[in-house]
Each structure stands twice: as structure tokens, then as C-alpha cells.
Amino acid sequence: MDKYIEIFIAGYKGYASYLWQEITNPNWHNYFYWLIIVSLFFLILEVIIPWRKNQNIERKDFWLDGFYMFFNFFIFSLIIYNAASDVIVNLFNDGIRFLSGVDLQKLNPMYTWPIWVILIIGFLVRDFVQWWIHRLLHKFEWLWKFHKVHHSVEEMGFAAHLRYHWMENIVYRTLEYIPLALLGIGLHDFFIIHIFTLAWGHYNHSNISVDGKITGGILGALIGIVISQRLLGVHLVPEVSLTTTLAVMATSIAFGSLVLGSIMKYLFNSPEMHIWHHSYNLPAERRSGVNFGLTLAIWDYIFGTNYIPHDGRDIRLGFPGIEEFPSTFKDQITYGVVKNKSHSE
């Protein structure tokens, strides 16, 4: 027991130091400034090419959602998640070792695989697990109480991506950790996956509409970077000249735009698809929700939960009873946990 208490305390101290380093030392491996950069990028796009042109840039709850971004990304981790998760990780590993005598880390063949393979597998597994967790949040009433915070958004924008109840951090991170731990996904691997999904999550919630050829071209560019720049120092191809690098990038972008562009809406989530997930009015047979994908859309098409009946640009958002739902940060983060007069069911 003393071991886990020490881990818990070290988790607080370690994360506090880490967070301070994040804020005071900007660099390309820094969550804090990646969050700011990605958010500013989509804010600029919402100003330049808004999908809902009559929606104000400073939409309803814009600043509330902005605070949620930093709370859920950083402050919550400092308060509880990081220290508690360190204990859970060690309990899980020690428990498996005690019951079976097997050290999962030593048996995992992925430790010898190329980093780009690990990233792809880690991304696919994490997104699939999150898709099922998302369905659970809609399926069970006690989880839906927490998820209502995210669905209380009435005007969609990029920052709505990270408006969610702190209990969702616990549910998602607890359930997604085990498969990722079994796969041997390390902190550096998770950083890359997390930044990519952060950007795509901002995109899904943003007030923009982008042609599939453009998003396909962006995906192609990422593929080109992996091929030509030997991601994270792993040599996928021999040393190449600048001309060859540019040729690879151009070919990858063209492939993404022309080939992947036409099927991007089936592969990846989008504002046009995700807006229906937040719809106030859903068909009677779809009351438990639609379009559960976080980054990928393929799970919804595979399991039949896809739903885009028409252009949903101006549909009403929220859920029946949203008029009585708490509107302040304090009441929202205690919703479903503490009973008070403002917590209507």
C-alpha cells in the first residue's frame, strides 16, 4: 500500500512540474502550445470560411468552452487524473503479474516494430475503443447524465470539442488504457496520436465545411511526411534529395486529394456528419444517438449508426430538456454527482 501512496504523491508532484515546464518552455513536443496553435487555426478558419454565416464568431458559450478546453486538457489532470492513473497503471500491471506470473511488457512483440506501425495500430485501437465508450455514454442513463454537458452545446464551434464533464475523463481514460497498455503504446507515441485526434476533433466541431478533396489532400500530405521524412528517425526509405522529397510530397497530396477525397466522408468524421450527433431532434428509433465516431467515421458505417438525412447546417442542437439544464461551469461539473436545485433531470 505504501508503494501506491508514494506513486500517487509522486504523480501530483511530477505533473505539476511537467505542467509548469509546458507553459514556460514552448517547443514542438508541447501539449499546451499545440492546443493553442490548433485552436487558433480553427478559429481563423471559422472567421474566414464559416459554414453558418449568421452565427457570431463569439457564439453562445464561446468563453465557457474555451475554459473547458484548458480545464479538461490540463487542470483536471493536475487535480486528480494523472496521480490516480499512475496508481491504476501499476495496480493493473502488478495484478496481471501476480495472477499469471506473466510480464506483459516482455511478451509484447510490438516493442520491436517500426514506430509508424505502432502509431497506426495505436490510433485504430484507441479510436475503436472510444467509439464503443461513446455509445455507452448514450446507452446508460447514469453515464448520459455526465455526457449531457457535452450535448448542452447550442451553437457549434471548435472549442465545443472539449466541453465535457470531468467524469468522462475517468471513463474514457480508464477503459482505453488497458488495450493501449497491452499494445505497449508509450507516452511519446500517445503524444502524436493525441495531437492528431485533437486537431480532427476540433475540425468535427468547427463552424466550417471543407470539401473531401481538401481533407484528402491533407491526409495525403501526412502520408508523404511519413514516407519522405522518416518519421521520428525511423528510416522508411533511403536518404533522399530535396527534389525527391518534394516529388513524394506532391504525389502523396495528389493521391490523397484525387483518390481518398471521394471517400473521406466514409473514412473520417466531419462537421457535416458530427452536427447530426448533436441534433435536438432524432428519429424515434435512433433515440440512443447517431454518428458516434470521434475521429473515424468507418465504425458508424460498419455498425449501422451512421445518419446524415440532409444538410444539417442549421438544425437545432441539444436535447429535450436543455432549457432547464445548468448553464454555469460550477453547476455543470457537479451535474450528476451533487444534487441541488439547478440540477434538473
BATOR-888369 format. One record per residue: residue number from 1; y, x, z of N, C-alpha, C in turn; residue in three letters. Coordinates in pm, whole numbers. Layout:
REM residues N
   k   n.py   n.px   n.pz  ca.py  ca.px  ca.pz   c.py   c.px   c.pz   r
 NUM      Y      X      Z      Y      X      Z      Y      X      Z Ala
...
This chain:
REM residues 345
   k   n.py   n.px   n.pz  ca.py  ca.px  ca.pz   c.py   c.px   c.pz   r
   1   -121     83      0      0      0      0    126     86      0 Met
   2    124    196     77    240    285     82    273    339    -57 Asp
   3    168    362   -136    187    414   -272    272    317   -354 Lys
   4    242    186   -345    312     88   -426    454     63   -375 Tyr
   5    473     75   -244    608     63   -189    696    177   -239 Ile
   6    638    297   -242    711    413   -293    744    396   -441 Glu
   7    650    342   -517    674    318   -660    786    216   -678 Ile
   8    784    110   -593    886      6   -602   1026     63   -576 Phe
   9   1038    144   -471   1167    205   -437   1210    303   -546 Ile
  10   1115    382   -594   1146    478   -700   1191    407   -827 Ala
  11   1135    288   -850   1174    211   -967   1320    172   -963 Gly
  12   1367    129   -846   1509     96   -831   1597    219   -855 Tyr
  13   1564    326   -785   1645    447   -797   1644    502   -938 Lys
  14   1525    503   -999   1512    557  -1134   1590    475  -1235 Gly
  15   1582    343  -1224   1651    261  -1322   1802    264  -1302 Tyr
  16   1848    268  -1178   1991    277  -1152   2048    404  -1215 Ala
  17   1975    514  -1199   2019    639  -1259   2015    631  -1412 Ser
  18   1907    570  -1464   1893    555  -1608   2007    471  -1666 Tyr
  19   2040    359  -1600   2145    271  -1649   2280    343  -1651 Leu
  20   2307    420  -1547   2433    495  -1543   2438    598  -1657 Trp
  21   2326    663  -1684   2319    757  -1795   2340    687  -1929 Gln
  22   2286    565  -1941   2303    487  -2064   2450    462  -2092 Glu
  23   2525    425  -1988   2665    387  -2005   2754    508  -2028 Ile
  24   2725    617  -1959   2813    734  -1963   2776    837  -2069 Thr
  25   2659    821  -2133   2616    920  -2233   2570    851  -2362 Asn
  26   2667    814  -2447   2630    749  -2573   2544    841  -2660 Pro
  27   2436    787  -2716   2354    862  -2812   2268    763  -2891 Asn
  28   2195    813  -2988   2120    726  -3079   1993    668  -3015 Trp
  29   1960    711  -2895   1844    656  -2826   1888    575  -2704 His
  30   2004    512  -2714   2068    448  -2601   2068    296  -2619 Asn
  31   1994    222  -2536   1987     76  -2544   2125     12  -2532 Tyr
  32   2205     61  -2438   2333     -2  -2407   2423     -7  -2530 Phe
  33   2436    104  -2599   2526    108  -2714   2462     49  -2840 Tyr
  34   2328     50  -2848   2264    -20  -2958   2289   -170  -2947 Trp
  35   2286   -223  -2824   2316   -364  -2804   2457   -396  -2850 Leu
  36   2552   -310  -2816   2691   -331  -2857   2706   -321  -3008 Ile
  37   2645   -218  -3069   2656   -197  -3214   2597   -314  -3291 Ile
  38   2475   -354  -3252   2408   -465  -3321   2490   -594  -3306 Val
  39   2542   -618  -3186   2619   -740  -3160   2749   -742  -3241 Ser
  40   2819   -631  -3245   2943   -623  -3323   2916   -643  -3472 Leu
  41   2804   -589  -3519   2767   -602  -3660   2753   -749  -3698 Phe
  42   2681   -826  -3616   2661   -967  -3649   2785  -1051  -3620 Phe
  43   2866  -1009  -3525   2994  -1078  -3504   3082  -1065  -3628 Leu
  44   3087   -946  -3685   3167   -923  -3806   3114  -1008  -3922 Ile
  45   2981  -1015  -3935   2924  -1098  -4042   2958  -1246  -4021 Leu
  46   2958  -1291  -3895   2991  -1431  -3868   3136  -1460  -3904 Glu
  47   3222  -1361  -3894   3362  -1378  -3932   3378  -1377  -4083 Val
  48   3306  -1287  -4151   3322  -1268  -4295   3248  -1375  -4377 Ile
  49   3122  -1403  -4339   3040  -1497  -4419   2977  -1603  -4330 Ile
  50   3057  -1686  -4265   2999  -1788  -4176   2920  -1894  -4254 Pro
  51   2807  -1934  -4199   2727  -2042  -4259   2794  -2176  -4231 Trp
  52   2829  -2199  -4104   2902  -2319  -4065   3051  -2282  -4059 Arg
  53   3119  -2308  -4167   3256  -2260  -4181   3354  -2328  -4086 Lys
  54   3319  -2445  -4036   3408  -2517  -3944   3385  -2478  -3798 Asn
  55   3285  -2393  -3773   3256  -2351  -3635   3348  -2236  -3598 Gln
  56   3413  -2246  -3483   3503  -2141  -3437   3427  -2012  -3409 Asn
  57   3493  -1899  -3434   3433  -1770  -3400   3405  -1765  -3250 Ile
  58   3503  -1805  -3172   3483  -1815  -3027   3427  -1954  -2999 Glu
  59   3301  -1972  -3037   3235  -2102  -3028   3214  -2142  -2882 Arg
  60   3161  -2262  -2864   3132  -2310  -2728   3035  -2216  -2658 Lys
  61   3068  -2174  -2538   2986  -2086  -2454   2972  -1944  -2511 Asp
  62   3065  -1903  -2596   3059  -1768  -2654   3057  -1661  -2545 Phe
  63   3147  -1673  -2448   3157  -1570  -2343   3042  -1581  -2244 Trp
  64   2993  -1702  -2221   2876  -1719  -2135   2756  -1646  -2196 Leu
  65   2735  -1664  -2326   2625  -1598  -2394   2643  -1446  -2395 Asp
  66   2768  -1403  -2408   2796  -1259  -2403   2756  -1198  -2270 Gly
  67   2782  -1271  -2162   2742  -1221  -2030   2591  -1221  -2016 Phe
  68   2526  -1326  -2067   2380  -1333  -2063   2318  -1211  -2131 Tyr
  69   2378  -1166  -2241   2323  -1051  -2312   2308   -932  -2221 Met
  70   2413   -900  -2149   2410   -783  -2063   2328   -808  -1936 Phe
  71   2332   -932  -1887   2254   -964  -1768   2105   -948  -1796 Phe
  72   2057  -1011  -1902   1914  -1007  -1931   1868   -872  -1983 Asn
  73   1956   -799  -2049   1918   -670  -2106   1922   -559  -2002 Phe
  74   2015   -569  -1905   2035   -457  -1813   2035   -497  -1665 Phe
  75   2124   -589  -1627   2144   -617  -1485   2017   -669  -1420 Ile
  76   1948   -762  -1488   1826   -817  -1429   1722   -707  -1405 Phe
  77   1713   -614  -1500   1618   -504  -1483   1652   -421  -1360 Ser
  78   1781   -399  -1337   1824   -321  -1222   1792   -393  -1092 Leu
  79   1808   -525  -1092   1788   -602   -970   1641   -614   -933 Ile
  80   1554   -645  -1029   1415   -672   -991   1311   -623  -1091 Ile
  81   1332   -645  -1219   1221   -631  -1314   1164   -491  -1320 Tyr
  82   1250   -390  -1331   1199   -255  -1353   1111   -207  -1238 Asn
  83   1159   -224  -1116   1082   -178  -1000    952   -257   -985 Ala
  84    960   -390  -1001    841   -472   -987    738   -441  -1095 Ala
  85    786   -419  -1218    693   -394  -1328    621   -261  -1309 Ser
  86    686   -160  -1252    620    -33  -1224    502    -53  -1131 Asp
  87    520   -142  -1032    410   -171   -939    297   -242  -1011 Val
  88    331   -340  -1095    229   -416  -1169    149   -324  -1261 Ile
  89    220   -233  -1328    153   -139  -1419     50    -57  -1343 Val
  90     89     -3  -1230     -3     81  -1153   -117     -1  -1093 Asn
  91    -89   -122  -1045   -195   -208   -992   -296   -241  -1101 Leu
  92   -247   -270  -1220   -336   -304  -1331   -426   -187  -1367 Phe
  93   -367    -69  -1385   -446     49  -1422   -545     88  -1313 Asn
  94   -497     83  -1188   -586    118  -1076   -698     16  -1061 Asp
  95   -667   -112  -1085   -768   -216  -1073   -879   -201  -1176 Gly
  96   -841   -174  -1302   -942   -153  -1407  -1028    -31  -1374 Ile
  97   -965     74  -1326  -1038    197  -1295  -1135    174  -1177 Arg
  98  -1089     93  -1078  -1172     66   -961  -1293    -21   -996 Phe
  99  -1272   -125  -1078  -1378   -219  -1110  -1480   -164  -1209 Leu
 100  -1430    -82  -1304  -1520    -36  -1409  -1544    114  -1410 Ser
 101  -1458    187  -1340  -1469    333  -1343  -1420    392  -1474 Gly
 102  -1355    307  -1556  -1310    349  -1689  -1160    376  -1687 Val
 103  -1120    490  -1743   -980    522  -1760   -942    480  -1902 Asp
 104   -873    366  -1913   -842    310  -2044   -759    405  -2130 Leu
 105   -672    481  -2067   -586    570  -2144   -667    680  -2213 Gln
 106   -769    730  -2147   -850    836  -2205   -938    785  -2319 Lys
 107   -973    655  -2314  -1061    599  -2416   -986    549  -2539 Leu
 108   -855    536  -2529   -777    475  -2636   -762    569  -2756 Asn
 109   -819    535  -2874   -810    623  -2991   -670    628  -3051 Pro
 110   -584    529  -3017   -451    524  -3077   -364    642  -3036 Met
 111   -400    712  -2930   -320    826  -2886   -319    938  -2990 Tyr
 112   -417    935  -3082   -424   1039  -3185   -377    988  -3321 Thr
 113   -334    863  -3329   -293    806  -3458   -148    841  -3489 Trp
 114   -109    836  -3619     32    861  -3658    124    760  -3593 Pro
 115    245    803  -3562    339    718  -3491    373    591  -3569 Ile
 116    380    602  -3704    418    483  -3781    309    376  -3774 Trp
 117    183    416  -3762     73    320  -3748     82    251  -3611 Val
 118    110    330  -3508    124    276  -3373    240    175  -3367 Ile
 119    351    209  -3433    467    120  -3433    436    -14  -3500 Leu
 120    369     -8  -3614    336   -131  -3686    241   -218  -3605 Ile
 121    136   -156  -3551     39   -231  -3470    105   -286  -3345 Ile
 122    185   -202  -3277    254   -246  -3157    347   -364  -3184 Gly
 123    419   -356  -3297    511   -466  -3334    434   -595  -3361 Phe
 124    326   -587  -3440    249   -706  -3475    185   -769  -3351 Leu
 125    127   -687  -3265     62   -739  -3144    166   -803  -3052 Val
 126    278   -733  -3032    381   -786  -2942    436   -918  -2994 Arg
 127    463   -927  -3125    520  -1049  -3181    421  -1164  -3174 Asp
 128    292  -1136  -3196    190  -1239  -3189    176  -1292  -3046 Phe
 129    174  -1200  -2949    166  -1241  -2808    288  -1322  -2769 Val
 130    407  -1280  -2814    529  -1352  -2781    530  -1491  -2844 Gln
 131    472  -1503  -2964    465  -1634  -3029    388  -1733  -2942 Trp
 132    274  -1687  -2889    194  -1775  -2803    264  -1805  -2672 Trp
 133    331  -1705  -2617    407  -1729  -2493    515  -1832  -2517 Ile
 134    582  -1820  -2631    688  -1914  -2666    633  -2057  -2674 His
 135    515  -2071  -2730    452  -2203  -2735    424  -2256  -2593 Arg
 136    381  -2168  -2504    354  -2208  -2365    482  -2257  -2297 Leu
 137    594  -2194  -2327    722  -2234  -2267    759  -2377  -2304 Leu
 138    714  -2420  -2421    741  -2557  -2465    631  -2654  -2422 His
 139    512  -2602  -2401    395  -2688  -2373    392  -2737  -2229 Lys
 140    422  -2649  -2135    409  -2683  -1993    546  -2712  -1931 Phe
 141    556  -2824  -1864    684  -2871  -1811    749  -2770  -1716 Glu
 142    670  -2705  -1630    728  -2612  -1533    786  -2489  -1602 Trp
 143    731  -2452  -1719    789  -2342  -1797    906  -2390  -1881 Leu
 144    896  -2512  -1931   1004  -2570  -2011   1134  -2582  -1930 Trp
 145   1122  -2604  -1800   1242  -2610  -1716   1324  -2481  -1729 Lys
 146   1256  -2368  -1732   1326  -2240  -1747   1376  -2221  -1890 Phe
 147   1293  -2262  -1987   1328  -2241  -2128   1443  -2331  -2173 His
 148   1469  -2436  -2096   1581  -2524  -2129   1714  -2448  -2135 Lys
 149   1726  -2344  -2056   1850  -2265  -2056   1878  -2214  -2197 Val
 150   1776  -2161  -2263   1795  -2111  -2399   1829  -2225  -2495 His
 151   1767  -2340  -2473   1790  -2454  -2564   1914  -2534  -2527 His
 152   1988  -2491  -2427   2113  -2559  -2394   2227  -2515  -2485 Ser
 153   2199  -2425  -2578   2299  -2383  -2677   2331  -2501  -2769 Val
 154   2460  -2533  -2782   2501  -2645  -2867   2572  -2600  -2993 Glu
 155   2619  -2475  -2996   2674  -2414  -3116   2611  -2277  -3130 Glu
 156   2540  -2255  -3241   2460  -2135  -3256   2543  -2015  -3298 Met
 157   2510  -1900  -3238   2572  -1773  -3273   2482  -1660  -3227 Gly
 158   2508  -1538  -3273   2417  -1426  -3247   2387  -1405  -3098 Phe
 159   2489  -1424  -3012   2472  -1397  -2869   2380  -1497  -2801 Ala
 160   2357  -1613  -2866   2265  -1713  -2808   2124  -1658  -2800 Ala
 161   2096  -1554  -2876   1964  -1490  -2875   1920  -1453  -2734 His
 162   2012  -1400  -2653   1976  -1350  -2521   2022  -1442  -2408 Leu
 163   2055  -1567  -2441   2078  -1664  -2333   1943  -1724  -2295 Arg
 164   1889  -1677  -2186   1765  -1736  -2136   1753  -1711  -1986 Tyr
 165   1673  -1793  -1923   1651  -1787  -1777   1581  -1656  -1741 His
 166   1617  -1599  -1627   1556  -1472  -1586   1405  -1483  -1566 Trp
 167   1354  -1604  -1540   1210  -1621  -1526   1137  -1591  -1656 Met
 168   1205  -1609  -1769   1143  -1578  -1898   1115  -1428  -1908 Glu
 169   1200  -1347  -1851   1175  -1203  -1847   1041  -1174  -1780 Asn
 170   1018  -1242  -1669    895  -1220  -1594    773  -1270  -1672 Ile
 171    783  -1390  -1729    671  -1448  -1803    638  -1363  -1925 Val
 172    739  -1333  -2007    716  -1256  -2129    664  -1116  -2097 Tyr
 173    735  -1045  -2011    700   -904  -1986    563   -890  -1919 Arg
 174    529   -984  -1830    400   -976  -1762    286   -996  -1862 Thr
 175    297  -1099  -1946    189  -1132  -2038    181  -1037  -2157 Leu
 176    294   -982  -2200    290   -892  -2317    256   -749  -2276 Glu
 177    272   -717  -2147    247   -578  -2106    102   -538  -2124 Tyr
 178      8   -625  -2082   -134   -588  -2080   -185   -544  -2217 Ile
 179   -164   -625  -2325   -214   -578  -2456   -143   -451  -2504 Pro
 180    -13   -438  -2476     59   -318  -2518     10   -196  -2440 Leu
 181    -18   -216  -2311    -69   -106  -2230   -207    -63  -2280 Ala
 182   -290   -160  -2315   -423   -128  -2366   -415    -52  -2499 Leu
 183   -311    -82  -2578   -293    -13  -2705   -231    125  -2687 Leu
 184   -175    150  -2569   -113    280  -2544     27    293  -2601 Gly
 185     99    179  -2612    236    182  -2663    326    245  -2557 Ile
 186    386    358  -2589    469    430  -2494    613    382  -2495 Gly
 187    694    435  -2404    833    394  -2390    912    422  -2516 Leu
 188    890    538  -2579    965    573  -2699    926    481  -2815 His
 189    797    447  -2824    751    354  -2927    815    217  -2905 Asp
 190    815    173  -2779    870     42  -2745   1019     36  -2777 Phe
 191   1090    147  -2759   1233    151  -2788   1259    114  -2934 Phe
 192   1184    175  -3025   1204    149  -3168   1170      4  -3202 Ile
 193   1058    -45  -3149   1018   -183  -3174   1122   -279  -3118 Ile
 194   1171   -247  -2998   1264   -337  -2929   1399   -345  -3001 His
 195   1448   -233  -3053   1576   -234  -3124   1564   -315  -3253 Ile
 196   1451   -300  -3323   1429   -377  -3446   1425   -526  -3416 Phe
 197   1349   -567  -3313   1339   -709  -3280   1470   -763  -3222 Thr
 198   1546   -676  -3155   1679   -717  -3106   1767   -755  -3224 Leu
 199   1771   -669  -3326   1855   -695  -3443   1809   -821  -3515 Ala
 200   1678   -838  -3530   1630   -956  -3602   1651  -1083  -3520 Trp
 201   1642  -1073  -3389   1669  -1189  -3304   1815  -1231  -3312 Gly
 202   1905  -1133  -3314   2047  -1163  -3333   2068  -1234  -3467 His
 203   2000  -1183  -3570   2012  -1241  -3704   1965  -1386  -3705 Tyr
 204   1850  -1416  -3642   1796  -1552  -3640   1892  -1652  -3579 Asn
 205   1970  -1608  -3481   2060  -1698  -3409   2202  -1697  -3464 His
 206   2231  -1608  -3556   2369  -1591  -3601   2413  -1701  -3697 Ser
 207   2543  -1719  -3705   2603  -1820  -3793   2625  -1761  -3932 Asn
 208   2516  -1720  -3995   2521  -1667  -4131   2398  -1717  -4207 Ile
 209   2403  -1708  -4338   2289  -1741  -4422   2280  -1633  -4530 Ser
 210   2169  -1562  -4534   2156  -1446  -4622   2038  -1468  -4718 Val
 211   2060  -1439  -4845   1956  -1454  -4946   1837  -1362  -4914 Asp
 212   1718  -1409  -4947   1597  -1332  -4920   1595  -1198  -4991 Gly
 213   1663  -1187  -5106   1666  -1060  -5177   1740   -953  -5096 Lys
 214   1839   -996  -5018   1914   -902  -4935   1830   -856  -4816 Ile
 215   1769   -953  -4744   1686   -915  -4630   1563   -836  -4677 Thr
 216   1511   -872  -4795   1400   -795  -4851   1441   -653  -4883 Gly
 217   1563   -638  -4936   1615   -504  -4965   1632   -422  -4839 Gly
 218   1677   -486  -4730   1693   -417  -4602   1557   -370  -4551 Ile
 219   1457   -458  -4559   1322   -420  -4517   1270   -306  -4604 Leu
 220   1298   -313  -4734   1258   -205  -4824   1323    -74  -4786 Gly
 221   1450    -80  -4744   1521     42  -4701   1454    103  -4580 Ala
 222   1409     18  -4486   1340     70  -4368   1208    137  -4407 Leu
 223   1139     78  -4503   1015    138  -4552   1046    272  -4617 Ile
 224   1156    277  -4693   1197    402  -4758   1230    511  -4659 Gly
 225   1291    472  -4547   1324    570  -4443   1197    629  -4384 Ile
 226   1099    542  -4359    972    590  -4304    907    691  -4399 Val
 227    908    659  -4528    843    746  -4627    918    876  -4647 Ile
 228   1050    867  -4668   1126    985  -4709   1174   1073  -4595 Ser
 229   1191   1015  -4478   1247   1094  -4368   1143   1134  -4264 Gln
 230   1015   1101  -4290    909   1142  -4198    941   1097  -4056 Arg
 231    933    966  -4035    974    902  -3911    931    979  -3787 Leu
 232   1030   1011  -3701   1008   1078  -3574    933   1210  -3589 Leu
 233    955   1277  -3704    896   1409  -3722    753   1407  -3770 Gly
 234    695   1288  -3796    559   1282  -3847    564   1295  -3998 Val
 235    502   1395  -4055    510   1422  -4197    421   1327  -4276 His
 236    483   1224  -4332    408   1131  -4414    394   1183  -4556 Leu
 237    491   1262  -4600    489   1323  -4733    536   1467  -4718 Val
 238    508   1554  -4815    557   1691  -4808    709   1696  -4807 Pro
 239    765   1809  -4770    909   1828  -4769    964   1796  -4908 Glu
 240   1068   1714  -4915   1120   1671  -5044   1268   1702  -5056 Val
 241   1316   1704  -5182   1456   1731  -5208   1540   1606  -5186 Ser
 242   1673   1625  -5184   1763   1512  -5166   1748   1414  -5282 Leu
 243   1731   1466  -5402   1714   1379  -5519   1591   1291  -5505 Thr
 244   1481   1351  -5461   1357   1276  -5442   1372   1172  -5330 Thr
 245   1441   1212  -5224   1465   1120  -5112   1542    998  -5159 Thr
 246   1650   1021  -5236   1731    911  -5287   1650    823  -5381 Leu
 247   1563    885  -5460   1480    809  -5553   1381    720  -5476 Ala
 248   1324    776  -5369   1232    698  -5286   1304    580  -5221 Val
 249   1424    606  -5169   1501    500  -5105   1537    391  -5205 Met
 250   1583    431  -5325   1621    334  -5427   1502    250  -5470 Ala
 251   1387    315  -5487   1266    243  -5527   1223    146  -5419 Thr
 252   1230    189  -5292   1190    103  -5180   1281    -18  -5168 Ser
 253   1411      3  -5184   1507   -107  -5176   1483   -206  -5290 Ile
 254   1460   -153  -5411   1434   -239  -5527   1305   -319  -5506 Ala
 255   1203   -252  -5453   1075   -320  -5425   1096   -431  -5322 Phe
 256   1170   -399  -5216   1194   -498  -5112   1271   -618  -5164 Gly
 257   1373   -591  -5245   1458   -699  -5295   1387   -786  -5398 Ser
 258   1321   -721  -5494   1261   -794  -5606   1124   -852  -5575 Leu
 259   1044   -777  -5498    907   -822  -5469    900   -899  -5338 Val
 260    954   -841  -5231    947   -906  -5100   1051  -1018  -5086 Leu
 261   1159  -1009  -5162   1269  -1105  -5149   1225  -1250  -5160 Gly
 262   1135  -1278  -5252   1092  -1417  -5275   1000  -1471  -5166 Ser
 263    943  -1382  -5085    851  -1429  -4980    902  -1398  -4839 Ile
 264   1025  -1347  -4828   1078  -1312  -4696   1082  -1431  -4601 Met
 265   1111  -1552  -4655   1120  -1669  -4568    985  -1706  -4507 Lys
 266    875  -1658  -4568    743  -1683  -4513    698  -1570  -4421 Tyr
 267    759  -1453  -4436    721  -1338  -4356    801  -1328  -4228 Leu
 268    935  -1344  -4239   1024  -1322  -4125   1105  -1448  -4093 Phe
 269   1135  -1461  -3966   1220  -1570  -3919   1360  -1553  -3978 Asn
 270   1437  -1661  -3977   1571  -1659  -4036   1658  -1765  -3968 Ser
 271   1790  -1759  -3985   1876  -1863  -3927   1841  -2002  -3980 Pro
 272   1803  -2009  -4109   1769  -2137  -4170   1642  -2197  -4109 Glu
 273   1553  -2112  -4064   1429  -2159  -4001   1448  -2183  -3851 Met
 274   1516  -2090  -3788   1525  -2098  -3641   1618  -2209  -3595 His
 275   1711  -2250  -3679   1803  -2358  -3640   1723  -2484  -3606 Ile
 276   1610  -2504  -3676   1527  -2622  -3652   1452  -2612  -3520 Trp
 277   1428  -2491  -3474   1365  -2475  -3343   1456  -2529  -3233 His
 278   1588  -2524  -3257   1687  -2568  -3158   1734  -2711  -3184 His
 279   1670  -2782  -3277   1714  -2916  -3313   1703  -3014  -3196 Ser
 280   1806  -3096  -3181   1806  -3202  -3079   1704  -3309  -3114 Tyr
 281   1695  -3343  -3241   1607  -3449  -3287   1487  -3389  -3360 Asn
 282   1368  -3412  -3306   1245  -3366  -3367   1153  -3486  -3390 Leu
 283   1066  -3479  -3490    972  -3590  -3514    885  -3615  -3391 Pro
 284    840  -3737  -3376    760  -3775  -3258    636  -3687  -3242 Ala
 285    576  -3650  -3356    453  -3569  -3349    484  -3422  -3326 Glu
 286    611  -3385  -3319    649  -3244  -3300    732  -3225  -3173 Arg
 287    716  -3312  -3077    799  -3308  -2957    784  -3178  -2877 Arg
 288    670  -3111  -2892    650  -2987  -2817    714  -2867  -2887 Ser
 289    781  -2890  -3000    856  -2783  -3064    802  -2742  -3200 Gly
 290    885  -2667  -3273    850  -2617  -3406    905  -2475  -3421 Val
 291    857  -2404  -3521    911  -2272  -3556    925  -2181  -3434 Asn
 292    811  -2145  -3377    811  -2066  -3254    827  -1915  -3277 Phe
 293    826  -1871  -3401    834  -1729  -3430    958  -1664  -3374 Gly
 294    942  -1543  -3319   1057  -1468  -3270   1112  -1377  -3380 Leu
 295   1026  -1294  -3436   1067  -1209  -3547    995  -1250  -3675 Thr
 296    862  -1262  -3667    784  -1302  -3784    771  -1454  -3794 Leu
 297    771  -1503  -3918    751  -1646  -3943    606  -1676  -3977 Ala
 298    528  -1574  -4006    392  -1595  -4057    305  -1672  -3959 Ile
 299    325  -1653  -3827    241  -1722  -3729    260  -1873  -3740 Trp
 300    382  -1918  -3764    408  -2062  -3777    341  -2119  -3901 Asp
 301    341  -2043  -4010    275  -2091  -4132    124  -2087  -4117 Tyr
 302     73  -1989  -4047    -72  -1979  -4026   -123  -2093  -3937 Ile
 303    -48  -2123  -3829    -95  -2222  -3732    -32  -2361  -3752 Phe
 304     44  -2377  -3859     94  -2510  -3894    207  -2562  -3810 Gly
 305    286  -2473  -3749    400  -2518  -3667    533  -2498  -3739 Thr
 306    528  -2463  -3868    650  -2447  -3947    712  -2583  -3977 Asn
 307    845  -2588  -3981    914  -2715  -4002   1056  -2688  -4051 Tyr
 308   1079  -2710  -4181   1212  -2699  -4239   1227  -2815  -4338 Ile
 309   1257  -2935  -4290   1261  -3053  -4378   1376  -3050  -4478 Pro
 310   1489  -2986  -4441   1603  -2975  -4532   1700  -2873  -4474 His
 311   1810  -2851  -4540   1911  -2757  -4492   1961  -2805  -4356 Asp
 312   1936  -2727  -4252   1971  -2769  -4117   2103  -2714  -4066 Gly
 313   2189  -2676  -4156   2314  -2609  -4116   2392  -2686  -4010 Arg
 314   2404  -2818  -4026   2493  -2896  -3939   2418  -2991  -3845 Asp
 315   2290  -2966  -3822   2215  -3055  -3734   2262  -3040  -3590 Ile
 316   2237  -3143  -3510   2272  -3139  -3368   2172  -3050  -3294 Arg
 317   2221  -2967  -3204   2136  -2875  -3128   2124  -2919  -2983 Leu
 318   2016  -2876  -2919   1997  -2906  -2778   1870  -2986  -2756 Gly
 319   1873  -3076  -2658   1757  -3157  -2623   1805  -3284  -2553 Phe
 320   1728  -3392  -2556   1769  -3513  -2486   1794  -3486  -2337 Pro
 321   1911  -3521  -2290   1948  -3495  -2151   2037  -3374  -2135 Gly
 322   2072  -3309  -2246   2154  -3188  -2237   2292  -3218  -2180 Ile
 323   2336  -3343  -2194   2468  -3380  -2143   2479  -3359  -1992 Glu
 324   2367  -3370  -1920   2367  -3353  -1775   2319  -3214  -1732 Glu
 325   2284  -3131  -1828   2230  -3000  -1794   2340  -2909  -1739 Phe
 326   2311  -2826  -1638   2412  -2736  -1581   2480  -2651  -1689 Pro
 327   2609  -2632  -1676   2684  -2558  -1777   2733  -2422  -1728 Ser
 328   2718  -2393  -1598   2765  -2265  -1545   2649  -2167  -1531 Thr
 329   2681  -2040  -1533   2579  -1936  -1522   2502  -1948  -1391 Phe
 330   2573  -1970  -1281   2510  -1978  -1148   2408  -2091  -1144 Lys
 331   2445  -2208  -1195   2355  -2322  -1189   2239  -2309  -1289 Asp
 332   2264  -2241  -1399   2157  -2225  -1498   2049  -2127  -1450 Gln
 333   2089  -2017  -1387   1989  -1919  -1346   1911  -1963  -1222 Ile
 334   1960  -2067  -1154   1885  -2122  -1041   1811  -2250  -1080 Thr
 335   1832  -2295  -1204   1767  -2418  -1251   1616  -2401  -1251 Tyr
 336   1546  -2499  -1199   1401  -2492  -1194   1348  -2414  -1075 Gly
 337   1439  -2348  -1001   1399  -2268   -886   1455  -2327   -758 Val
 338   1584  -2360   -761   1653  -2418   -645   1698  -2558   -679 Val
 339   1670  -2653   -595   1713  -2791   -617   1851  -2812   -562 Lys
 340   1938  -2864   -647   2069  -2910   -598   2117  -3023   -686 Asn
 341   2229  -3077   -655   2278  -3198   -722   2302  -3176   -870 Lys
 342   2334  -3052   -909   2366  -3028  -1050   2242  -3011  -1136 Ser
 343   2125  -3003  -1073   2001  -2982  -1148   1934  -3115  -1181 His
 344   1978  -3174  -1287   1918  -3300  -1329   1792  -3273  -1408 Ser
 345   1695  -3360  -1400   1569  -3340  -1471   1568  -3425  -1598 Glu
